Amino acid sequence: MSSLSLDGVGDYALEAIPNVKFRLTTFTIECWIRIGESGKPSNTTDSPQPYPIVVRGTNYYLGVDSLTMRAFARYTDTGAVTRQIYGVRTLDRGVWYHLAVTRDATALRVYVNGELESILWCPAPSVASTLPVAIGTNWNGTSPAGFFQGEIRNLRIWDTALLGGQLRARAGTSASMSIVSSCVDELLLNAVKFTTVGTPTIDASVPGFIAGTLPVEAHATSDGLSFTHTGIATIESTDPPFLADEPGTPSLVSPADMATPAGSTVALQATVTDRDGNANTIEFWGRNWRSHTAFSLAMLPDTQVPVKDGDLYVLDGFQWLADNYAALGIKLCASQGDCVDNPLSVSEWDRYSRGVDIIDLAGLPNIWCVGNHDRETLGTAVLGNTYFGIARYTGRPYYLGYFGSNNNNNAIRVQVASTPTTLYTTVISLEYDALLIPGALAWARSIAQSYPNDLIVVVSHYLITTLQPGFRTPLLDALLSLFSDLPNVRLYGCGHMTQSYRVDVVNTVPRHTIMSDYQFSSGSNRFYVRLWDIDPRAGTLRNRTRDCSNDIWRVEPESEFTLPFELPGYPAFAKIGEVPGVAAGMTASFNWSGLTSGLHYEWFTRARNGNVYRDSARRGFTVA
């Protein structure tokens, strides 16, 4: 199959004569990519720092963020505001992925291998840019900015937003599916010319596809349409594309989860499937470790609207927490600021306080956070401290104290697991604009340093920008630097305007920032609870959102998604063996020897075909 290979140093392709039909307010940009070992981001001074794949000025940008290795897309809207979005999964170098970004009438979406990863509700993009479509660089009108290193296949630009099912089909089951839609590059293939710079090449390992060093004149067939091109317009294979090389997810056979096998050697078994019947290598990974039991942390997105509107939704929401926290494994509840709408309203503070009284009575530890709507001026919140001040929390066993003369900056410490060992989570709550309060950040660092074995969570109202979702605020920048040498500070929670997420890798440790706020969405006066369900053994953090007022879970992608997440102090899995050439449908066995009676072990398998692989679920057992 043919692909465009770019060296990441100076190779790229430009639309020779910019065509107005590529100026799109609704679109799908999709392609297959394999990321190489280097490349140059189009921006190196801030975050994100993406490798450019397909870019047309400020109209659309599809790339991979070099800092997080996640899919990335952005555009500038008609109000000159940059709108950007990340995928969720980490993309490995040397592995083929199908990437797509779509924009319909209301939202920007990112897909990886046909699966929706994230969504951002935002205004329409501006089409004012007259720049050409660029492949492998971000062309600014006079020079390239950044270079993608790797391979690109099956690039297409559509003037409509394809649906998830259509993209899944294009990503893995059929490249010749019928889509009732207009593909811009197909419509323009006889007219579009791309000029190449550097020495990008087309690698054709299968006869019948374009070959040679660019630029090249060639004819090919793309879903039945003939085209002529200089350089590359579309490189298309009519075969099912590159997930054909991807194994199925392995199924663990034995030992059963939490079994107690006897002896110093335990036989591990797993079965793998493969859509093409290919043989795969089955790798076995393990560690001498017993993960803590799963637990959940409850975050309260801005409650200002329901608190302003009356008792009903507020008290019902807190009652839902009181009734369900034990069954759901919720260990604590943290506000993310803007508890009330008017900081001078006694009725609003009284209403919010009566709600928190409900979970106090039920025994759920909680912490408040001061947002911009909760205080009169920086460092004050007079009424807020009347209801949620030092006196309210003094004497509670989980309360760690406060900074300064009031409770605007405070901390709690809660036991979240007892098996196999006691595990605590410390939550540090910082006032909105805490960066401007002398000594506040030093106090926060002293708390984190005091509990090096805890999972540390920092909540503050405004950590991700709202005008440019995904960008760090100055406070988040300062916190990432402040805690850079503390690997147990891994989670940041915030609110303020919308839903968003980012991850920053600092000193090799992923630091996740999750923003949740529903005050501008439909049903904004309802009471919402965001749960962070942490499963230490699975290595995941699942975000889900409860609409307590309607007694339903919100299921849109920005409200429910799962992140890879390892607790601090956990050892990495090590490869303990492999079985090559396992035919599809067959079971691979590996004897894990040298085990010790009474110790607990965890394991999983990885089905690999070259650089492409899939991991199984994880299991554990204790040697009898």
N, C-alpha and C positions, 0 to 999 in steps of 0.2 A: 504494500500500500504506500502511496506517495505522501510525502510531508515536506513542509518548508523548514529548512534547518537554518537557524540564526546563531551567530557566534557570540552575541552578547557584548561585543566590543564596538562594532560599527555597522552591522548589518541591519537593514530595515527596508520596508517598501512603502511607497507613497502613491496615492491616487494621482495620476499625472495631471488630470484636469478635474478639479472638484465639481461634482454634480449635485445640484440642488436636491435631488431625490434621496440623497443620504442625510439630509437635514430632517431629523425625525423627533417627533414628540412622543410617539409610541413606537416601541421597537423590541426586537429580540436580537441579541448578538450572541452567537454560539460558536464554539469551536472545540476541537480536541487539542490538548497541549501535553507536552512532556517537558518538565522543567529541568534545565541543566544545572551544573554545579556552580555557575557564576552568574554573570549578568550585572547590570547597573540600574538601580532604581531611578525613576524619573524625578524623585525628590529625595534629598539626603539630609535635610535639616530639621524635619519635624516628623510627626507620625500622621498618616501612614507613609511608607516608603515603597511604593509599588513598582514591580516590574511591568512595563506596559506591553499589552498584547494587541488590543485593537482600540484605537483612540481616534476621535474626530473632535479636536479642539475641546471646547467646554460642553459639547453636545452629549457625548458619551465616552466613557473610559472603562474598559474591562482589563483587569490585570490580576496580579498576585502580590499581596503585601509581603515584602522581603523580611519584615520584622517578625511576622506571625506565621507566614506561609499559609495564609488563608486567601480564598478568592476575594476580590475587591472590585467595587464598581462605584462610579460617581458621575455626577453631572452638575452643571450650574443651572438653577431654575430661572424663571422669568423675573424674579426679584433680585437677581445677582447673588443668590445664596448657594453655596456649595452643598449638595446633598450626597452623602456617601454611605456605603453599606459594606459590611464584611460577611463572608461565609462563616461557618462554624468549624468545620473539620480542618485539621492541619494537612496540607498537601505535601507529599513526599517528592523529593527530586528523583528523576528517573522513572517515574510512574505515569502512565497515561491517565488523564482525567478529561471528562467532558464538562466544560464550563459554559454557563449561560447567564446573561443578565437580561431581564425583561422590564419594560415599563409600560403599564396600561394607563388608564385614565386617572388613576389615583395613587399607584404605589410602584416602588422599585423593588425588584426581587432578584435574588441570587440563587442559582441552582448549581449543584455539583453532581455529576453522574445522573442527572435527571431528577434529583431529589431537592426539594425546596429547603434552603438553609436559613434564609433570613428575609425579612420584609421591612420596608420603610415607607410609611405614608408621607407623601410630599407633593408639592406643586409640580406643574409641568416643566420640563427642561426648556431652556432657551435654545432656539435654532439660529441665533444671530451669527454664530461663528461661520466664517467662510473657508475655514481650513479644510484640507483634504483628509480623507480616511488614511490613517497610518497603521501599519502592521509592524509590531516589534519595537516601536518607539512612540514617544509623545512629541509630535511635531508642533513647534510653537509658531510656525510661520516663517522662520528664518533658519532654524537649526533643530536637530533632534535633542530630546531630553530623555536620557535613560535608554537602555537596550534590554530586550528579552533574550535570554540565552536558552536554547532548547529547540523543540520542534512544534509546529502548528499544522493541524490537519482539519479538513472539513469546515473551514471558516464560512459562516453565513451571517448576513445582516438582513433581518426581516423588518417590514414596516408595520408589524403588529406584535402584540405580546402573546407568544405561544403559551399554552397551558402546560401544567406539570406532566400530564399524561403524554402529551405530544413530545415533550423534551425527554421523558423517560424512554419513549420508543426510539427517539433519535440517538439516545445515549447507549442503548444496549441491545435492542431487539431487531430493529430494522432501519436501515439507512435509506430505504426507498419507499417509506410510508407516504401515504397521500395526506397532505395537509391543505385544507381549503384556505389558502392565505396567499399573500403576495410577498415573495422573497425579493427584496430590492436588488441584490446582486445578480439573481437569476434574470430579472427583467433587463438589467443593464450589461449583461456579460459581453454582448457584442460591441458595446461602446466603451466599457471601462478599461482603462489602461493603468497599470501600476508600474512605476519606475523604481528600480531597485538600487540601493546603495551598498557598497561593500561587496561581499561575495557570498550572498545567501545561495544555498543550493536546494534542489529538490531531490530527495532520496527516493528512488523508485525500486523497491525490492520485489514488486510483483509486476509482471509484464502487463502492458496495456495502459499504464499510467504515465503521466508527464515525467520526463527525465531530462537531465542536463543541467548546465550552469546558467543561472539567470543573468540577464533577461533572455527569454526564449519565446518564440512564437509556437504555439501548439494548439491542437484541437482536442477536446475531450467531451465527455457527456456528463451532465450533472442533472440527475433526475429527469433524463429525457431531453434536456435542452443542450444544444450545441453552442459552444462559445470559442472565441479566439481571444487570447490575452497575451500581453507582454508582461513579464514578471509573473505575478500571481494575482488572480482575482478570486477564484475559488478552486480549492484542491479537494476533490470529492471522490470518495470510494463508494461504489455501489454495494459493497459487502457490509454486513453488520460490523460496526467499527470496533474499537479497541477493548471494550469490555469483554470481547470474545476471548481475550487472553486471561481474563480475571477468574480465579477460582470461585466456587461458592463458599459460603461461610461454613467452616468445619462444625460438625456435631460431636460433642464429647460423649463417649460411650461409657467408659469406666476409668477409675472408680466413681461411684455415685457421689454427688455433692455431700460433704460432711460425713463421708464414710470413715470407718476405722479399720483399714486393712492391717494385717499383721506382717511382720518381717521387715528387714532392712531394705528390701527391694520391692517396689510397687510397680505393676504393669499399668501404663497409661495407654488408653485407646481412644481413637477418634476416627470419624468417617468424613470424607469430603465429597462434594459433588462438583461438577464442572459442566457448564452449559454446552460445551463443545466436545465433552468426553476426553479432554486432555488429561494426561497424568500430571500430578503435582508433587512437589516436595512438601512433606508435612513436618514442620518444626515443632518441637516441644519446649515450652518455656516454663520456668518454675522459680519459686523462692521459698525459703524457710521463714514463713511469716504467717501470722493470723491477723487478719484485718478486723477492725472494730465493726460492731454492728451498725447498720444504717441509721441515720437520724436526719432530722429536718430542722431548718431555721426559717422562721416566718418573718417576712419583711412587709411593712405597711407602706404601700405607695401613697403619695400625697392624699390626705383625708380631708383637705380643706373644703371641697365642694359638698360632700354629704354632711359634714359637721355644720356647715353654714345653713343647709337646707332643713335640718331638724333632727329629732331623736331617732326616727324609725330605722333608717338604714345603719346608722352608727351603732346603736345598741344591738341590733340584730347581727351586725358583723362581728362585734366583740363576743357576742353570745355564741356564734358559730365557732370561733376560736376556742372558747371555754369548753364547748361540748365535744370538740373533735381533736384537740391537740394531743391528747394521750394516745388515741388510736392511730393518729398519723405520725407519731414519733416526733412531734414538734417540741423542741427543747427550750426555745426562747422566742420572743417577739421583739423586733426592733423597728421603731419608726424610722423613716427616711426623710423626715422634715415636712414642713407645712402641715402640721397637725390641725391648725385652724386657718380660717381665711383672714380674719381680722384680729390682730394681736391685742386689740383693746376691747374685744367683746367678751364680757363676763359670761354671757350665755353660751358662747361657743366653747370657751375653756371648760365651763362646767359640764357641758355635754360630752366633750372628749374625755374628761376626767371620769365621768360616770361610766363611760365605756371601758376605760382601762381598769376601773374598779372591778368589772366583771371578770377579767382574766386574772387580776390580783387575787380575788376570792377563790378562783379555780386553781391557783397555784402555779400559773405560767409566768416565769421570770420575764421582765420586759425592760426596755430602755427607751427614753425619748430622744429625739434629735431636733435641733433648732433650725428651721428653715427661714427663708426671708419673710414669710408671712407670720412667723411666730414671735417676732421681736419688733421692738420699736426702733432701735438703732443697734449698731454693732455692739455686741457684748451685753445687751440689756435683757429683754424679754421679762419684764416685771411681772405681768400677769401669768405668763407661762411658768415662771419660777414659784409663783404663789401656789400653783397646782402641782407642778412637777419639779419642785426644787429639792434642795439637799435634805430637808426634813422628811419628805415623802419616802426617800430611799434609805436613809440612815437606819442601820440595824438589820437591813435585809442581808442574808448571808452571801448573796451573789453580787452585792454592790461594792465596787472597788474604789469609788470615790469620785472626785471632781477636780477641776482646775480653776484656780482663781477664787472669786468670791460668790459665784453662783453655780448652778448645775447645767450651764449651757454646753460645757464640754465634760463628759462623764464616761464611765466605763463599768461594765459588768463582766462577771466570769461565771460560767455555767457548765456543769458536768453534762456532757452530751452522750457519753457511752461508758459502759463499765466492763465490757467484754472485748478482748481478753484482758485489757488493762483500762484503768481510768483515763478518760480523755476529756479535756476541757476545751471550751471555746470562749475566748475573750473578745468582747465587742467594745470597740472604742468609738464613741459618738462625738463628732466634731461639729461645731457650729458652722453655719453658712459663712463663707469668707473667713474661716479660721486662720488662713494664711496671714490675715491682717491683725491677728491678736498676738502680741508679743508673749512668747513662752508657751503657747498652746501646743505647738507641734513638738517641742522638746518634752513636754509632759506626756504627750501621746507616745513618743518613743520610749520614755521611761517605763510606761505600762507594758508595752510590747516586750521590752528587754527583760522584764521581771518574770515573764512566763514563756520561756524559750521552747517548751514542749507543747504549748497550746496551739490550736488553730486560731489565728488572729483575724478578725473581721473589722474593717473600718467602715463606718457609715457616716456620710455627710451629704447634705442636700444636693449639692451641685458639683459633680465631678466630671461629667461628660457634657460637652457643649451642646446646646439645643439648636443654635443656628446652623451649626455644622455637625450633625450627629456623628459620633464616633471620635471626634477630636477631644483631647484631654484639656481640662481647665488648668489654670495655673496651680490650683490647689492639688489636683491629682499629680501634676508634674512634681510638685514639692514632696508629696507623700511617697511617690515611687522612689525618689531619691533618698528621702529620709529613712525608708525601711529597706533600702536596696541590699543591705548586708544581713537582713533578718528573713530567712527563707520561710518562716512560718506565717508571715503576713501575706496572705494569698487571695483574699477576697475583699472587694470594695463594693458597697451598695449605695445607690443614690436615686434621686427622683428628679423633680423640678418641672418636666414638661412632657416627656414621651417615653417610649421604650427603645432601648439601645443596648449595645454590648460591645466591649473591646477586651483584648488581652494584650498585655505588655510583658515581654520576656525580659526580666531584669536579673542579671547574674545567673542565668540559665533557668530561673524559676518563673513559670507562667503566673502572672498576677491578673486576675479576672476582675473587671469592673462591669457591674450589671445595673442598668438604669431602668426603673419602672415607674410609670405615672400614667393614669388614665383620665385625668381631669379634662382633656380635650378630645376624648374619644366618645363614641356613642354610649349613653348610659353613664355619663361622667359623675352623676350624683350617687352612684352606687358605691358600696363598700367593697374594696378589693383586698385580697391577701395574696402576696407573692410567696410561694414556698421554694426554698432551696433544698431539694432532697439529695442528700449526700450519701452515696453508696461507696464506702471505702474499698470494698473488695472488687467491685466492678470498675472502680476508678472513674466514676462519673458524678456529675452534679446536674440534676434535672431541675429545670425551672418550670414551674406551673403556676397558674393564676386562678384563684377562686373568686368568682362574682358571688359574694355572700348574699347579696340582695335578691338575686334570682336563683340562688342555689344551684349554680352550674359552674363548670370549669370552662374557662376561655381556651379555645383550641387553635386560634390563629398562630402562625409561626413565631411572632414576636412575643407571645404570651406563654408558649410551651416549647421548650427546646432543651437539648441535653448537651453538656460540655464534658470533655475529658478533664478529670480533676483528681489529683492524687493528694492525699493528706501529707503534711510535712512529717519527715522522719521515716517515711515508708521506704524500704529498699526496692530497688528496681528489679524487675524480672530478668533472669539470665537464661540464655539458650542452653538447654541441657542435652539436646540431641536432635536428630532429624532422621526421617525415613524418606529417601528419594524415590521417584517413579511410582507413586501410589496412584493406581488407576481410579477413575471416577466411580464412586459408589463403593469402593473398597475401604477396609478398616486398617489403619496404621497402628502398630503397637511399638511402644518403647519402654524399656525397663529402667526406672529411675532408682538407682542404687545408692548405697551409703546413707540411708535415712536412719534417723534415731527414734527409738521408741519414746512416745509421749510428746513428741514435737508435732507442730502443725505445719502443713505445707500447702501452698497454692500453686495452681498451674493453669495454663491454657495452651491452645495449639494455633499455629499459623500455617495456612495453606498458601504456598508460594509457587508462582510461575514466573521465573525470572525476577524482574523488579516489582511485579504486581503481586499483592497478597491480600488475604482477608484473615482476620483473627476470630477465634471462637469466643464464647463467653468464658468466664473464669469459674473454677471450682476449687474447693479445698478439702483436705482430709487430714486426719490425725493418725499417726502410726500407733497401733496398739502395743 
